[in-house]
Amino acid sequence: MAAPAPGLISVFSSPQELGASLAQLVAQRAACCLAGTRARFALGLSGGSLVTMLARELPAAAAPAGPASLARWTLGFCDERLVPFEHAESTYGLYRTHLLSRLPIPDNQVITINPELPVEEAAEDYAKKLRQAFQGDSIPVFDLLILGVGPDGHTCSLFPDHPLLQEREKIVAPISDSPKPPPQRVTLTLPVLNAARTVIFVATGEGKAGVLKRILEDKEANPLPAALVQPHTGKLCWFLDEAAARLLTVPFEKHSTL
């Protein structure tokens, strides 16, 4: 793949500064969307370290707009583990505990899987809920997706060399053989990721440096899953800390509040 255009990679001196800037960007995108013709803001979140980062920063960043603004947010999840919401591996469960208790988005606008269903039915059920929330879109168009990337280059529950990378019809797919536990998951597919208006990848720590160099600089014949996220008409951004960006030679924007 071609390297992204300069300016789309933002590097921060610490994960804390990255998190503060990410939260401000979410709040700004929300304000912009709520002022637009659709008058709503559709946000898709990933799990992992993003939960702690957003829980720490987003409530304060979103607070000035007030509860009337949050009442027009729609929240979905980029992938989910097929475990009860009380389970430590549940992405929604973690956000419910750490973020949504302080970010009052109406429950009926938070789109979740039904973890009691078998994985194939859970995927179909989640796709139906998304289509209901995004009526008028042939493919759900999120205003903002925040994605992570694994050391192996996976994003959402789309893993290297997995058949789901070829999925073009389904908007949500089940996976029963995840190489990373738990094995049963539900994930958004590449058509949805690439329909978004803005996609932000977030990666921190030197453990991500090698794979980020591959994704952002190498032109691989068989690109890693994260490298296949190239929004058709939307904007693609990378928010990295210095440790994650340490091997990059492509141009990037350096940010510091110091």
Secondary structure per residue as TSV (DSSP state, phi and psi in degrees):
chain	resnum	aa	ss	phi	psi
A	1	M	-	360.0	153.5
A	2	A	-	-74.7	146.9
A	3	A	-	-67.2	147.3
A	4	P	-	-60.7	156.4
A	5	A	-	-64.5	146.5
A	6	P	T	-55.8	146.5
A	7	G	T	98.6	-16.1
A	8	L	S	-90.2	-7.5
A	9	I	E	-107.2	119.3
A	10	S	E	-113.4	128.9
A	11	V	E	-117.0	130.4
A	12	F	E	-115.1	152.7
A	13	S	S	-71.4	-19.1
A	14	S	S	-155.9	159.1
A	15	P	H	-59.8	-30.5
A	16	Q	H	-65.4	-44.3
A	17	E	H	-67.2	-38.4
A	18	L	H	-59.4	-47.6
A	19	G	H	-60.9	-41.2
A	20	A	H	-64.3	-41.9
A	21	S	H	-69.2	-38.0
A	22	L	H	-62.3	-44.0
A	23	A	H	-63.3	-40.4
A	24	Q	H	-63.8	-39.1
A	25	L	H	-65.1	-41.2
A	26	V	H	-59.5	-46.2
A	27	A	H	-63.2	-39.4
A	28	Q	H	-67.3	-42.2
A	29	R	H	-64.0	-38.8
A	30	A	H	-61.8	-47.4
A	31	A	H	-60.8	-41.4
A	32	C	H	-64.8	-44.8
A	33	C	H	-67.7	-38.9
A	34	L	H	-68.6	-23.7
A	35	A	T	-86.0	-6.9
A	36	G	S	-87.6	-171.9
A	37	T	S	-69.2	-31.8
A	38	R	S	-79.1	-22.1
A	39	A	-	53.6	37.5
A	40	R	-	-152.5	165.8
A	41	F	E	-129.6	117.6
A	42	A	E	-106.1	116.1
A	43	L	E	-118.9	133.2
A	44	G	E	-116.4	128.2
A	45	L	E	-115.2	148.0
A	46	S	-	-104.8	168.8
A	47	G	-	-97.4	-143.0
A	48	G	T	68.9	-141.7
A	49	S	H	-67.3	-16.5
A	50	L	H	-63.5	-29.5
A	51	V	H	-59.7	-51.1
A	52	T	H	-64.0	-42.6
A	53	M	H	-61.4	-47.9
A	54	L	H	-73.0	-34.9
A	55	A	H	-63.3	-32.4
A	56	R	H	-75.0	-35.2
A	57	E	H	-112.2	-31.4
A	58	L	H	-71.6	-39.2
A	59	P	H	-55.9	-43.6
A	60	A	H	-68.8	-37.5
A	61	A	H	-67.7	-34.6
A	62	A	H	-86.8	-17.3
A	63	A	G	-58.7	-41.9
A	64	P	G	-58.1	-27.1
A	65	A	G	-74.3	-20.8
A	66	G	-	85.4	165.6
A	67	P	H	-63.2	-26.9
A	68	A	H	-64.4	-31.4
A	69	S	H	-70.3	-48.2
A	70	L	H	-63.1	-25.1
A	71	A	T	-65.5	-14.5
A	72	R	T	-110.6	14.5
A	73	W	E	-86.3	142.6
A	74	T	E	-117.3	128.1
A	75	L	E	-118.9	126.6
A	76	G	E	-125.8	177.0
A	77	F	E	-126.7	134.6
A	78	C	S	-69.6	-30.0
A	79	D	E	-156.5	166.9
A	80	E	E	-151.8	145.6
A	81	R	E	-87.6	140.1
A	82	L	S	-82.5	73.4
A	83	V	S	-136.4	159.4
A	84	P	-	-57.8	151.7
A	85	F	T	-62.0	-22.3
A	86	E	T	-80.6	-10.1
A	87	H	S	-73.5	145.9
A	88	A	T	-64.3	-17.9
A	89	E	T	-93.4	-2.3
A	90	S	-	-77.1	117.4
A	91	T	H	-62.5	-49.7
A	92	Y	H	-60.4	-42.2
A	93	G	H	-58.1	-41.0
A	94	L	H	-67.2	-43.4
A	95	Y	H	-66.2	-37.8
A	96	R	I	-59.7	-43.0
A	97	T	I	-72.6	-45.0
A	98	H	I	-98.4	-27.5
A	99	L	I	-115.8	-51.8
A	100	L	I	-69.1	-19.6
A	101	S	T	-65.6	-20.5
A	102	R	T	-119.3	5.1
A	103	L	S	-131.8	89.3
A	104	P	-	-75.9	69.3
A	105	I	-	-78.2	132.6
A	106	P	-	-55.3	138.5
A	107	D	G	-55.5	-36.7
A	108	N	G	-76.3	-1.1
A	109	Q	G	-112.2	10.9
A	110	V	B	-106.2	112.2
A	111	I	-	-95.3	118.4
A	112	T	-	-126.3	163.0
A	113	I	-	-75.3	167.9
A	114	N	-	-103.5	101.9
A	115	P	T	-71.7	-5.4
A	116	E	T	-85.9	-10.5
A	117	L	S	-85.7	155.5
A	118	P	-	-59.6	156.6
A	119	V	H	-60.9	-38.7
A	120	E	H	-65.1	-43.0
A	121	E	H	-69.3	-35.2
A	122	A	H	-62.1	-38.8
A	123	A	H	-66.4	-44.5
A	124	E	H	-64.2	-39.7
A	125	D	H	-65.2	-42.2
A	126	Y	H	-67.4	-39.2
A	127	A	H	-62.5	-40.8
A	128	K	H	-62.8	-42.0
A	129	K	H	-63.8	-39.7
A	130	L	H	-65.3	-42.5
A	131	R	H	-63.4	-35.6
A	132	Q	H	-66.5	-39.2
A	133	A	H	-74.3	-26.5
A	134	F	T	-115.1	45.8
A	135	Q	T	-59.5	135.8
A	136	G	T	99.8	-17.9
A	137	D	-	-96.8	127.8
A	138	S	S	-66.2	-35.7
A	139	I	S	-125.5	134.4
A	140	P	-	-53.5	129.6
A	141	V	-	-110.4	103.0
A	142	F	-	-78.7	141.3
A	143	D	S	-70.5	-33.9
A	144	L	E	-151.0	127.0
A	145	L	E	-114.6	132.1
A	146	I	E	-111.5	115.8
A	147	L	E	-115.3	151.1
A	148	G	E	-103.7	174.8
A	149	V	-	-141.0	132.7
A	150	G	-	-85.6	164.9
A	151	P	T	-58.6	-20.8
A	152	D	T	-92.0	0.6
A	153	G	S	89.8	5.1
A	154	H	-	-75.9	154.2
A	155	T	B	-141.7	152.4
A	156	C	T	51.0	-135.0
A	157	S	T	-114.4	44.3
A	158	L	B	-106.2	109.2
A	159	F	-	-105.9	155.4
A	160	P	T	-54.7	136.7
A	161	D	T	64.1	15.0
A	162	H	-	-86.7	143.5
A	163	P	G	-56.4	-25.8
A	164	L	G	-62.6	-19.1
A	165	L	G	-65.9	-18.8
A	166	Q	G	-95.1	-2.0
A	167	E	-	-66.5	125.0
A	168	R	-	-122.1	-13.9
A	169	E	S	-98.6	-48.5
A	170	K	-	-75.4	145.3
A	171	I	S	-92.2	-22.4
A	172	V	E	-132.9	137.1
A	173	A	E	-128.2	146.9
A	174	P	E	-86.6	151.4
A	175	I	E	-136.3	127.6
A	176	S	S	-110.6	-5.0
A	177	D	-	-128.0	41.8
A	178	S	-	-58.4	128.8
A	179	P	S	-68.0	-14.2
A	180	K	S	-111.3	126.2
A	181	P	S	-68.4	155.7
A	182	P	S	-72.2	152.7
A	183	P	S	-72.5	-28.7
A	184	Q	-	-94.8	124.9
A	185	R	E	-146.2	167.4
A	186	V	E	-126.7	133.5
A	187	T	E	-138.3	146.1
A	188	L	E	-64.6	151.0
A	189	T	-	-100.6	169.2
A	190	L	H	-57.5	-37.9
A	191	P	H	-56.6	-36.1
A	192	V	H	-74.0	-44.1
A	193	L	H	-58.3	-40.0
A	194	N	T	-85.2	-3.0
A	195	A	T	-92.3	-8.9
A	196	A	-	-67.2	152.8
A	197	R	S	-75.3	-34.9
A	198	T	E	-143.8	134.5
A	199	V	E	-122.5	128.9
A	200	I	E	-119.2	121.5
A	201	F	E	-89.8	136.3
A	202	V	E	-120.7	127.8
A	203	A	E	-145.9	134.5
A	204	T	-	-135.1	153.3
A	205	G	S	94.1	146.8
A	206	E	G	-69.0	-15.3
A	207	G	G	-64.9	-17.4
A	208	K	G	-96.7	-6.7
A	209	A	H	-61.0	-45.6
A	210	G	H	-63.5	-45.6
A	211	V	H	-70.8	-32.0
A	212	L	H	-66.7	-37.6
A	213	K	H	-62.1	-41.9
A	214	R	H	-62.5	-45.5
A	215	I	H	-67.6	-43.4
A	216	L	H	-91.8	-16.2
A	217	E	H	-125.4	-31.4
A	218	D	-	-87.7	142.3
A	219	K	-	-100.7	86.5
A	220	E	-	-88.9	142.0
A	221	A	S	-65.3	-31.5
A	222	N	S	-121.4	82.7
A	223	P	-	-61.7	149.1
A	224	L	-	-66.4	156.6
A	225	P	G	-52.0	-45.3
A	226	A	G	-62.3	-29.7
A	227	A	G	-73.1	-16.2
A	228	L	G	-84.0	-6.3
A	229	V	-	-83.8	103.0
A	230	Q	-	-140.1	87.5
A	231	P	-	-51.8	135.2
A	232	H	S	-62.5	-48.0
A	233	T	S	-124.0	-5.7
A	234	G	S	-88.4	-174.8
A	235	K	E	-106.6	138.6
A	236	L	E	-115.2	126.5
A	237	C	E	-130.2	152.8
A	238	W	E	-123.8	124.2
A	239	F	E	-109.4	112.8
A	240	L	E	-126.4	154.2
A	241	D	E	-94.7	172.4
A	242	E	T	-60.7	-36.4
A	243	A	T	-64.8	-41.8
A	244	A	T	-70.1	-29.0
A	245	A	T	-93.5	5.2
A	246	R	T	-66.2	-20.6
A	247	L	T	-98.0	-2.7
A	248	L	-	-74.4	140.4
A	249	T	-	-115.4	-10.6
A	250	V	S	-70.7	156.1
A	251	P	-	-63.4	144.9
A	252	F	-	-148.7	163.5
A	253	E	E	-94.8	128.8
A	254	K	E	-95.0	129.9
A	255	H	E	-121.5	138.9
A	256	S	-	-155.4	139.3
A	257	T	-	-92.2	-1.1
A	258	L	-	-77.3	360.0
